[in-house]
């Protein structure tokens, strides 16, 4: 299973076009490469070639049927993991944004996931507030995620109700939830 979320800096047609290109490239690279770090390294080179004036964030995870996850990030907010005991933690494995004028090789981190664990990937539009630092938004998201019950759709509804209720958004919002079932991670 391949899980990915990305966000191109900026707005408008150029940003949307670049996101479409990166999405297609990520799918193609992920079909041939078994390491999320390698996929992000290729995307970094691609964005520098396609549009050196833009940059993007991305997070990419590959999860095996046995629950082994390999994760790499490029300037993206940290995903959250809710374990089977209900505890929530940030998975902070930083890497620079894609497209910055630097040479960089992204490295993936491997970790086992327990059956019943739930992953939450999101874009900064869900957590950013004009009047608070980003860590406050991540903490609020972690609390909402920890309190939410049910399957992925119910968790998403609860998280969105909490996170989107207090202010208008200047940025788009994306939320991706993956729950590993006991029958098949």
N, C-alpha and C positions, 0 to 999 in steps of 0.2 A: 504494500500500500504506500503510495506516495502522497504526502500532504504538503501543500505549498501555499503561501500567501505572500504577495508582494505589493509594493506601493511606489509608484514613480513620483518623484518630487515635481511639484507644479500642477497646473490645471490646464484644461483646454485640449484641443485636437492633437497637438504634438505629444503631450504626455499620454493621452489615450492610445495613440498610434504606437508609441514605444512600448506601452504595457502589453498591447496585443502581440507585438513582435517578441517580447521577452517571454510571454506566456507560451507561445508556440515553440520557441527555442527550448524553454525549460522542459516541456513535455518530450521533445525529441531527445534532448540530452539525457533525461532521466530514464528513457527507454534503453539507452546504450550504456550508461554508467551506473555502477552500483554504489557510488559514494556521493552523498549530497555535497561534500566539499568540492569535489571535482566538477559537479554541475554548476555550482555558484562561481567557481573559478572561470569556467567557460563563459558563463553569462556576463561576468565582469569584463572579460576581453571583448565580448560581443557588443555590449553597450558602449564601450569606449570607441569601438569601430563605427557603430551605427549613428550614435548621437553623443559626441563627447561633451556637449553642453548640458546634458541631463544626467541625473543619477537616480538610483532607486534603492529601496530596501527590499530584502527578501528573507524568508525563512523556508527551509526545505527539510522535511523529515521522510525517511524511508523506514517502514515498519514491516518486519517479517511476520509470517503467520504464527510464529512462536512468541511474538511480543518483543523482539529485540529492535530497538529504535536507534537509528543513526541520524543525527541532527546537525545542521550547519546554518548559521545566520550571517546576514550581511546588513548591518546597521538597523536591523529590525527590532521592535520591542520584544522583550523576552516572552516566550510562550509560558503558559501556566500548566502545571500538572497537578491534578487532584488524584491522590492515591486512594486505595481502597479503604483506608481508615478515615477518609474525609479531609485530611490535611492537604493544603495547597501550597505549592512552592514555585518560585520562578526558576526557569531553566535558562540561566544566563551564560551564554557562550558567544561573546561578542565578536564581530568581524566588521570591517569597514563597509560603508555603502558600496553598492555596485556602481561602477562608472567613475569613481574618483580617479584623479590623475596619478595613481600610484600602482606599482606592481604588487599584487597580493595573491597568495595561494590560500584559499579557504580550507579549513580543516574541520572535519566532522567529529562529533563526540558520540560515542556509542553508550547506550544504557538499556537495561532490561525494563520492560513495563509489565506490571502485574495485570492479570485479567481483572477487569472491573475498573481499571484506572481510566481517567478521562483527560484528554489533552485539549487545550484552548489556545488557538492562534487568532490573532486579531491585528488590525491596523491601528495606527496612532489616532485616527479619527474617533475611535471609541473611548480613548483615555485622556486625550489632551483637553485642557481647560485653560482659557486665557488668564485666569486668576490663580493658577496653582502649578507647581512643578509637576513634571510627568510622573514621578514616583507616587504622588498622591493619587493620581488616576489609576495607576497599576495596583496600588493597595486597595482602592475602592473596587476595582474589577475582581481582585482576588477574593475579597470578602463576599461579593455577590456570587461569584462562582462557587465558593465554599458552601454558601447557604442554599443554592439552587438544588432541587432534587429532580428525579426522573431521568428520562432518556435525553439524548442530545437536543431534540427539538424543544423540550420543556426547559432544559437548562438554557438554551439560547434565548427563549422567550423571557425567562426570568432575568438573565444578565442584561438583555437589551432594555427591559423595563426599568431596571435600576440605573444603568449607565446613560441612557438617552433621555431620561425624564427631566433632568435639571437644567439643560441649556440647549441652545440651537447649535448646530454644527456648521463649521466652515469647511470641513474636510469630509471626504467620503469615509464610510465605515464598513469594515468587513469583519466577520466573525466565522471561524471554522472550529467545529467541535468534533472530536473523534473519541468514541468510548469503546474500549476493548471489552468485548463480551466474554464471559467465562467459557462459553461453548467454543468460541474461536476468536483469539485475540485479533 
